[in-house]
Amino acid sequence: MDPLFWSAILMLLALVVAEILSPPPYGLIGFLAVVAAVAAIYMAFHYRGPVAGFSFVAVAVFGMPAAFLLGIKYWPHTSMGRHVMLEAPIGDDMLPDADPRRHLPQLIGKAGQAKTVMLPGGAVSIDGRTYEAVSEGMPIESGDPVCVVQVRHNRLVVRKLDGPLRPADPQDPLSQPAESLGLDPFDEPLG
């Protein structure tokens, strides 16, 4: 068989193994791929002269980065790539199950009391638990009643209430969350 054929096979092996199938630390597989590329270039120079040799050098110089970029783009979408690659976690998947930050959006609209002076950051007490919070802009004195208006960057944003904090009346449906009343916000109105 023609030595140029074997040079091409070695170069193809180097492109595929080194750039697509080799894991990032490379190790022995990456070393063997580099040896295959060098051997392919040597065989092309030795058996076919400088034109074939320099063409294999060009393939190695331009082909390996191109194969690397194509491997990064398309390999994770192949069946083998999906088995090897892990899916990136999204949203709440990155939080531990017992993380209190999961429950912060449920506190919007609840009233509490400032435990520290908030200029603008501090601590508030809501339903017997202490949370980090920031005021909406105005300073809030320790002991002032506050209401949670939003959650921003895993912190509660609170607003000072005008009147004193009064305990919620269990018979008053307006002081209870909608979920506890059995109301479904997506039900169509009767009429």
TISE-480584 format. One line per 3 residues: number of its first residue (from 1); their letters; for each residue x, y, z of N, C-alpha, C. Coordinates in steps of 0.001 Angstrom, whole numbers. Each point is the difference from the previous one (the first is absolute). Example, Ala and Ser with C-alpha at 12.3 -4.5 7.8 and 13.67 -1.06 7.14 Angstrom:
<atoms>
1) AS) 13190/-5690/7800/-890/1190/0/900/1200/0 | -350/1050/-720/820/1190/60/-770/1090/730
</atoms>
This chain:
<atoms>
1) MDP) 830/-1189/0/-830/1189/0/872/1249/0 | -580/1055/-474/707/1258/-117/274/587/1389 | 1213/440/271/308/604/1309/-804/1262/279
4) LFW) -391/707/-1062/-817/1194/207/-1368/-360/574 | -514/-1166/-366/-1262/-478/565/152/-197/1507 | 1109/-615/421/232/-218/1428/222/1323/725
7) SAI) 627/958/-675/164/1326/600/-1362/648/231 | -879/-140/-1003/-1340/580/137/-773/-681/1119 | 122/-1303/115/-686/-728/1086/523/456/1358
10) LML) 1308/156/131/574/466/1270/-474/1419/329 | -54/877/-1016/-452/1372/240/-1469/16/406 | -811/-797/-665/-1417/-84/362/-154/-519/1419
13) LAL) 783/-1001/361/-18/-538/1359/389/1085/995 | 1015/778/-335/434/1082/897/-1100/1036/153 | -659/369/-1107/-1061/1003/75/-1164/-482/853
16) VVA) -432/-1219/-228/-1171/-508/707/305/-242/1467 | 1087/-696/276/293/-379/1380/403/1198/837 | 910/828/-507/512/1099/821/-1037/1081/225
19) EIL) -808/276/-997/-863/1166/109/-1429/-315/410 | -485/-1168/-286/-1407/-281/268/-176/-988/1147 | 717/-1092/-27/-258/-1059/977/846/88/1253
22) SPP) 1093/738/-33/889/56/1154/-588/899/1074 | 20/-436/1268/-505/858/1077/934/1188/215 | -457/1056/666/789/1224/142/1414/-164/542
25) PYG) 282/-852/996/1393/-72/446/917/-723/-995 | -557/-584/-1047/691/-689/-1083/728/-1247/476 | 1116/81/672/693/-1194/473/558/-832/-1143
28) LIG) -75/-1313/132/602/-921/-960/-690/63/-1355 | -1317/129/-27/-728/44/-1273/403/1239/-797 | 96/1131/648/429/1221/-674/1435/-93/-487
31) FLA) 864/-595/808/1399/-183/-404/88/-885/-1239 | -764/-1094/-29/10/-882/-1169/-544/702/-1238 | -959/883/162/-532/742/-1138/1050/959/-563
34) VVA) 761/651/865/1066/881/-463/1076/-810/-704 | 346/-1167/533/988/-877/-643/-507/-426/-1376 | -1292/-298/-123/-569/-384/-1296/84/1142/-995
37) AVA) -244/1228/443/95/1150/-902/1431/225/-458 | 940/-94/921/1416/165/-362/438/-1114/-944 | -418/-1226/256/349/-1125/-877/-602/186/-1390
40) AIY) -1222/523/-84/-623/241/-1297/770/1055/-778 | 418/1058/672/773/1054/-672/1349/-544/-452 | 659/-782/857/1299/-581/-363/-139/-911/-1219
43) MAF) -1008/-868/1/-182/-926/-1126/-303/759/-1295 | -769/1075/91/-311/780/-1197/1261/661/-555 | 837/558/880/1259/598/-459/936/-1066/-567
46) HYR) 123/-1106/693/977/-1027/-367/-369/-701/-1307 | -1256/-359/-190/-377/-805/-1165/-517/829/-1175 | -512/1205/219/-594/767/-1092/614/1379/-209
49) GPV) 890/418/843/689/1258/-234/-613/1166/752 | 577/1200/-264/-410/1174/755/-1435/449/-262 | -511/-185/-1211/-1371/451/-281/-995/-767/870
52) AGF) 101/-1304/25/-895/-815/831/267/248/1480 | 1266/159/370/341/244/1402/-594/1287/520 | 175/1094/-777/-556/1282/438/-1528/6/-43
55) SFV) -587/-752/-903/-1461/-87/8/-492/-710/1267 | 746/-1008/476/-377/-657/1253/247/910/1203 | 1047/842/-85/220/979/1068/-1172/980/35
58) AVA) -452/437/-1179/-1147/917/-65/-1255/-657/559 | -201/-1282/-327/-1158/-713/551/98/-62/1520 | 1209/-250/508/162/-81/1453/-211/1361/664
61) VFG) 521/1063/-629/-86/1327/600/-1425/543/-45 | -689/-202/-1124/-1343/545/-125/-1083/-1024/323 | 272/-1253/-252/-1016/-1037/194/-249/-341/1457
64) MPA) 1067/-25/807/-188/-358/1412/-835/1037/757 | 289/1312/-154/-896/960/667/-1432/-42/-542 | -133/-204/-1316/-1347/-88/-577/-735/-1219/539
67) AFL) 695/-1136/83/-621/-1205/551/-346/206/1474 | 838/724/722/-264/281/1405/-1275/837/150 | -117/1061/-813/-1189/855/79/-1260/-751/-417
70) LGI) 101/-805/-1044/-1163/-800/-405/-370/-1015/1077 | 1020/-572/639/-260/-951/1076/-714/640/1172 | 411/1211/354/-656/708/1101/-1447/314/-350
73) KYW) -231/380/-1264/-1345/414/-394/-948/-1183/-179 | 443/-1070/-664/-925/-1062/-386/69/-1256/863 | 1122/-277/640/127/-1260/729/-993/-136/1152
76) PHT) -292/1054/787/-985/-174/1083/-1401/-352/-498 | -292/223/-1288/-1320/-294/-547/-82/-1395/-605 | 1096/-742/-13/-30/-1369/-513/-443/-935/1117
79) SMG) -345/-1223/-368/-456/-944/1031/1128/-322/982 | 1217/-157/-492/1120/-272/902/287/1221/880 | -67/1190/-588/248/1215/764/-1022/222/1095
82) RHV) -1268/-321/-249/-1032/157/1029/216/-960/1159 | 588/-1163/-276/253/-947/1082/1193/419/840 | 949/685/-612/1212/385/708/-168/1336/720
85) MLE) -629/953/-661/-130/1348/551/-1138/49/1018 | 196/804/1029/-1048/230/988/-805/1215/-411 | -1283/-6/319/-827/1165/-278/265/1059/1066
88) API) 27/1235/-415/228/1100/924/-1259/205/850 | 172/171/1307/-1173/254/839/-585/1366/-304 | -1303/106/159/-670/1265/-280/-833/418/1206
91) GDD) -121/1287/200/-894/579/999/151/-568/1392 | -1104/-517/518/-17/-507/1371/734/-1321/164 | 446/-638/-1089/754/-1247/121/1331/224/699
94) MLP) 498/1231/-3/1292/275/605/-106/246/1502 | -1189/183/510/-176/228/1434/-218/-1322/722 | 559/-144/1199/-279/-1203/771/-1483/-59/384
97) DAD) -488/-1207/282/-1417/-176/303/-430/768/1247 | 858/90/997/-372/652/1253/365/1481/-4 | 365/556/-1133/424/1390/-63/-1187/930/248
100) PRR) 105/904/965/-1119/895/298/-288/987/-1125 | 947/193/-936/-238/941/-1099/-1104/-478/-933 | -309/-1295/16/-1086/-511/-838/-1351/581/432
103) HLP) -123/347/1262/-1280/433/542/-128/1527/80 | 1017/726/-407/-65/1455/97/-1140/608/-826 | -277/-451/-1228/-1107/617/-740/-1359/-163/684
106) QLI) -159/-986/849/-1267/-200/700/-221/1050/1086 | 1055/741/362/-117/1003/1057/-479/1349/-515 | -113/160/-1321/-445/1278/-555/-1419/295/492
109) GKA) -176/1184/558/-1298/414/530/-133/-238/1501 | 913/-763/595/-94/-265/1446/596/1155/790 | -540/181/1183/457/1052/897/933/-576/1050
112) GQA) 919/832/446/945/-411/1035/480/1215/760 | 1138/-160/653/535/1064/830/1504/100/-252 | 507/1230/-90/1431/212/-181/715/-361/1293
115) KTV) 1020/-849/-101/764/-385/1196/1192/914/205 | 468/646/-1076/1137/910/84/-361/1282/-727 | 823/1014/173/-163/1226/-771/382/-341/-1434
118) MLP) -828/385/-951/236/-326/-1403/396/1264/-742 | 1290/67/-390/535/1170/-692/707/-392/-1290 | -436/-592/-980/-1308/-581/-222/-55/-1472/395
121) GGA) 1142/-665/232/-19/-1427/307/-128/-284/1477 | -513/-1179/322/-153/-407/1381/-716/-1327/88 | -625/-240/1130/-705/-1262/228/-1439/300/401
124) VSI) -895/-890/-438/-1403/109/370/-457/-1341/547 | -1054/53/804/-598/-1207/555/-1393/-146/-587 | -228/-1144/-656/-1307/-285/-597/-393/-1404/443
127) DGR) -1176/-104/627/-512/-1276/500/1016/-711/894 | 720/754/809/935/-584/953/1357/-372/-589 | 236/251/-1263/1293/-312/-632/683/1299/-403
130) TYE) 1319/6/41/783/1182/-355/523/-139/-1418 | -122/1077/-783/448/23/-1385/840/1245/-253 | 917/-97/-948/720/1179/-472/-942/788/-880
133) AVS) 51/1318/110/-906/830/-795/646/1339/-274 | -541/666/-995/375/1381/-294/-1293/808/-65 | 112/1255/413/-1190/851/-77/-123/525/-1421
136) EGM) -1155/505/-308/-260/511/-1340/736/1308/-267 | 615/542/950/746/1235/-200/65/856/1243 | -1038/-5/778/-43/812/1214/568/-799/1165
139) PIE) 670/670/937/487/-718/1184/-1179/-474/857 | 173/-1162/598/-1028/-583/864/642/-267/1352 | -649/443/1046/508/-182/1359/-285/-1423/493
142) SGD) 789/-438/954/-206/-1311/613/-1354/-25/704 | -776/-1054/-225/-1313/-143/612/-1139/516/-852 | 285/724/-1087/-1063/515/-870/-650/-1142/-773
145) PVC) -1323/95/-230/-666/-1018/-805/365/175/-1488 | 214/-1134/-674/376/20/-1421/-847/-1000/-760 | -45/186/-1311/-709/-914/-891/948/-359/-1137
148) VVQ) 40/-1268/-382/865/-463/-1090/-667/366/-1323 | 739/715/-863/-571/423/-1276/590/-765/-1181 | 1219/-529/131/581/-811/-1066/1232/-718/509
151) VRH) 528/-920/-833/1247/-702/292/983/404/-1089 | 1167/498/410/1022/428/-948/1346/-569/447 | 624/-795/-863/1316/-587/280/17/-761/1330
154) NRL) -983/-841/206/-122/-845/1188/-111/817/1294 | -490/1197/-104/-267/828/1172/-1420/530/-109 | -617/155/1136/-1335/576/24/107/1517/-102
157) VVR) -896/585/-754/-105/1455/-71/-1258/367/783 | 172/858/1010/-1119/313/893/-313/1491/-48 | -1243/296/367/-491/1376/87/-551/190/1405
160) KLD) 244/1177/575/-514/301/1336/-1513/165/-66 | -699/-644/924/-1453/133/87/-338/1257/788 | -1149/588/-338/-414/1248/654/-426/-214/1446
163) GPL) -852/-983/221/-532/-229/1351/768/-1096/715 | -400/-264/1254/652/-1075/738/-376/-1357/-589 | 871/-948/199/-223/-1359/-486/-1044/-668/883
166) RPA) -1064/-495/-636/-1046/-672/780/-1/-1467/-387 | -290/-867/921/-3/-1430/-317/-1108/-332/-1000 | 248/-957/-817/-981/-401/-1012/-1176/-696/668
169) DPQ) -1189/360/-437/-1215/-609/507/-253/-1280/-791 | -54/-1167/673/-181/-1248/-745/-1355/-73/-702 | -990/790/431/-1307/-4/-648/-67/965/-1187
172) DPL) 961/908/-87/-3/998/-1073/640/-608/-1246 | -783/-219/-1068/570/-624/-1199/1009/893/-715 | -25/1308/238/943/888/-670/1397/-70/613
175) SQP) 126/-523/1208/1313/-93/632/647/-1368/-215 | -665/-856/-760/533/-1339/-251/450/-110/-1450 | 1010/-850/-260/410/-202/-1386/-1113/-680/-796
178) AES) -43/276/-1294/-1054/-542/-872/44/-1524/-43 | 1201/-592/119/119/-1463/-63/-722/-672/1165 | 8/659/1168/-634/-609/1175/-1528/55/-85
181) LGL) -537/856/-880/-1447/116/-147/-547/-954/-1053 | 888/-710/-704/-449/-941/-1021/-407/677/-1290 | 467/1218/-211/-334/723/-1224/1011/-340/-1087
184) DPF) -503/-204/-1199/869/-256/-1137/1/1232/-875 | 1164/679/-143/24/1259/-763/-268/-209/-1486 | 2/-1248/-480/-195/-252/-1420/-1425/-464/-336
187) DEP) -852/-50/1015/-1400/-344/-269/-654/1149/-763 | -888/-353/-914/-722/1022/-738/-1117/540/882 | -219/1306/-80/-1067/565/825/-1360/-450/-505
190) LG) -913/-159/946/-1374/-382/-361/-720/1229/-531 | -780/-185/-1014/-731/1168/-425/-384/8/-1387
</atoms>
